[in-house]
Amino acid sequence: MYKKLFKRILDFSISLVALILLSPAIVILIILLMFVNNGKPFFFQKRPGKNTKIFTIIKFKTMKDPKNNESELINQEQRITRVGAFVRKTSLDELLQLVNVLKGDMSLIGPRPLLIEYLPLYNKEQARRHLVKPGITGWAQVNGRSALSWKEKFSHDIWYVDHLSFNNDLKILLKTIQKIFNQEAISSIERAPFGAWDGNT
């Protein structure tokens, strides 16, 4: 019952209240990021959701675009603005994904949505991470995040799929809040220092 009904009700209710309460901070961030990113405060990207249905994820834009004379392969860390660095450190760039939760593309808790180009690389077991909606935070993110190998991350994602429950979602949510207040940001899996996934674990 929780998985089929109450999880969605909680997702919608909590994300709506959170967006209302955080709206002053969101407006300030939009203004600041418009200033440092030449009027572009938002980052949009296609990601696979439940059953690999493609949706558009929304985040705050933390990196400046490469200039015409710069290679697109320029180190991403060199493109992060000062405001963007703060937004990432505090996980504020993830706030706008509450809109994705409201729309039903995502859940508050679930495996992080990865890149579309990874879809052909999953084996049968790894692909099971798409049996549930992706989340803003998840079991892998509160159990090591970028310190984990890809194999460990996928293992945590599959564990969550097999053990989805109210108690586990509550545990993950509380751990996420604890890590944020300890200034241990919950980063997207694609930011991991060991680089992009090539299909090997």
N, C-alpha and C positions, 0 to 999 in steps of 0.2 A: 504493500500500500504506500509506503514512504517513497519508494523508487518511482512508482507510476503517478503519484498525485501530490503528496505532501512536499516532496523535494522541490517541485516546480512552484508551489504556493510560497514556500519559504524563500526560494530564490527571488521571486518577483517582489515579495513584501520587503525583504531585507535590502535588496538593491534599490528599490524605490525610496525607502526611508533614508538610506545612506546617501543617495544622490541629492536629496532635499537638504539633509543636514550639511553635506559637504559642498553645496553649491557656491557659497562664498569663496572657498578655497579654489574650486574649479574655475570660477570666473577670473580670479587673480592669476592663476596659472595660464589661462588662455591669453590674457593680456601680456604677461611676461614673455610667453613663447611666441606670440605674434611679433613682438619687438625683436627678439633674437633670431627668429627664423624667417624673416622677411614676409611676415603676414601669414605664415603657415604653421599654426599651432598643433595640427593634428597629423597623425600617421595612420594610413590605411593600408591593409594588406589582406589578401585572400588567404584563408586557412581552411583546412578540413575539419568539420564538426562531427556530430554523431552520424554514424553510418557513412562517413566520408563526405557528407553533404557540404559543399563549399559555401562559406560565408565571409563577410568582410569584417575583420577585427579592427577596432579603433583604439588608439593609444595617443598619449601626448607625444609630440615630436621632440626627441631629445638630441638629434644630430642634425647639423647643417648639411645641405646638399652639396655634393662636389661641384666645384667651379668648372667652367668650360675647359680650362687648361689642366685640370686634375684628373688623374686616373680614377675610374669608378672602383678600382681595387684598393684605393687608399685605406690605410688602417682606420677602422671604425672609431677607435678610441681617440684619434686625432680630430674626428668630426664632431665629437660630443661637446656641446656648449657648456658653459659654466652652470647655467640654469638647468640644462639637461642632466648634468652630472648630479646635481642636488635632487632633481626629480627622480632619477634612477635610484640613487642611494636610499631614498625614503619610500621607494616603490609607488610614488604618486603617479608614475606613467601608466600604471595598471588601472587607475581609477575609472577611466572612461569605458573600460570593459564591462562596467556595471550596466551600461547601455546595451551591450550585447546580451547580458543576462536578462534584462527586461524584455528584449525582443525574443528571447528563447533560443538564441544561437548557442549560448553558453550557460554554464551553471557556476555558482560561487565556488564549488568544490568539484574537482575532476582532473583528469590528466591534462597537462598544458597542451594547447593546440600548436602543432608543429607546422613546418613548411609543406606546401603542396608537393614540392619536388621529392619529398621523402616517401610519398605514397607507394611508388613501385618497389621501394626497397624493403618494406616490411615483410617478415615471414608471417605465417599463419597465426602464430601466437602473439607476435608484436601487434598485428593488425587488430587484435581484440580490444586494444585501447580505444577504438572508435565505436565500441558498443554502448558507450555512455557519452553524454555531452562533455566537451572539454571544460576546464575550469580556470578561474583566475588564479587559484592556488590548488595544490594537490598533495597527495601522499609523498611523492618524490621531492617536492619543494620543501617540505618540512622535515625531510630525512636526509639532508645533505646537499640538495640542489646541485650546484656546479662542481661539488667535490665528488659526485657520483660519476661512474662510467656510464656510457649509453646503455650497456647491458643492465646495470643496476637500476637506472631510471625506468627502463621498460618493465623490469621486474616489479618495481613499485607500482607502476601504472596498472599492470595486470592484476596485482594484488588488490588494488582499489576496486577494479571492475568486479572482482569476485567477492569482495567484502563490503560493497556499498551498503551503508546503513546510516541512520540518523546519528547514532553514537560515534561512528567513525568520522562523519562529516563535522560534528561538533568538535571532536578532538583535533581535527586538522585546522579548523577555523581558529580555535584557541591557540594552537601552536603557531599559526601564522601571525596572529596579533602579538604574541609574545616575542617572536623573532623581529617583527617590525619595531617594537618598542625597544628592543635590544640593539637596534640599528643593524640588524642582519637582514638585508633586503631580500625579498622573495623574487628572484629574477626569473625571466623567461628562460626556458631550457636552451633556446638557440643562442643565448649569450655566453654559454659555457666556454671557459678558456681553452678547452681542448679542441674547439673548432666544430665545423659542420659534420654531420653524420654522413658517412659514405656507404652505409649498409652493413658495415662490419661492427661487431660489438667487442 
